[in-house]
Amino acid sequence: MNDWQRKSPLDWETYMNKLVKVVAVEKHEYEGWVLTVDPVSATIVLATFPENEKGSIYFIMGHAVQEVKILQEGDSDMKQRLARICAPEESQAYSPEELEKRKNALKTWLETNHIPVGEQGELGRTLSVAGVLTIDPPYGPEQCSSANEIILSRVQGLLQGYLDKQH
């Protein structure tokens, strides 16, 4: 077991949201922002944001880590950027009013297309389609749930088409 693997989760937490240089076995070097560290394997998850390219994620296995050096602290913008990597796009910043508006628009569209729909749950936030499928906030294809895979697939397809027309 190496020094990195002997650290505790509280030690690893001090590296979160910081730009680091990781030296691994066979002199491999990686530079990136620490997204997280797996508490079981000590694997480091790094995010990089090369200019004019999509970001990349790297996993450096804990047993291969020889040295981790902090190069720069993350500012609040970088912390938000890193947090967005793990957050589904739809869950980002919808106000309760926006969610209500999305729910009502989708419900109206389903009713217009003769698809039976109702509301369920304490606050009526979940839409129930024909009693066999539910759609949770923020009301996208990923929030559909049903035991019937055929119905699930068809409603997700309809919903994606509806959302594509909205944008």
HELIX and SHEET records of a PDB file:
HELIX    1   1 ASP A    3  ARG A    6  1                                   4    
HELIX    2   2 PRO A    9  GLU A   13  1                                   5    
HELIX    3   3 VAL A   25  LYS A   27  5                                   3    
HELIX    4   4 GLY A   62  ALA A   64  5                                   3    
HELIX    5   5 SER A   76  CYS A   86  1                                  11    
HELIX    6   6 GLU A   89  SER A   91  5                                   3    
HELIX    7   7 PRO A   96  THR A  112  1                                  17    
HELIX    8   8 PRO A  141  GLN A  143  5                                   3    
HELIX    9   9 GLU A  149  GLN A  166  1                                  18    
SHEET    1   A 5 SER A  56  ILE A  60  0                                        
SHEET    2   A 5 ILE A  44  THR A  48 -1                                        
SHEET    3   A 5 GLU A  29  VAL A  37 -1                                        
SHEET    4   A 5 LYS A  18  ALA A  24 -1                                        
SHEET    5   A 5 VAL A  65  GLU A  73 -1                                        
SHEET    1   B 4 VAL A 117  GLN A 120  0                                        
SHEET    2   B 4 THR A 126  VAL A 129 -1                                        
SHEET    3   B 4 LEU A 133  ILE A 135 -1                                        
SHEET    4   B 4 CYS A 144  SER A 145 -1                                        
END                                                                             
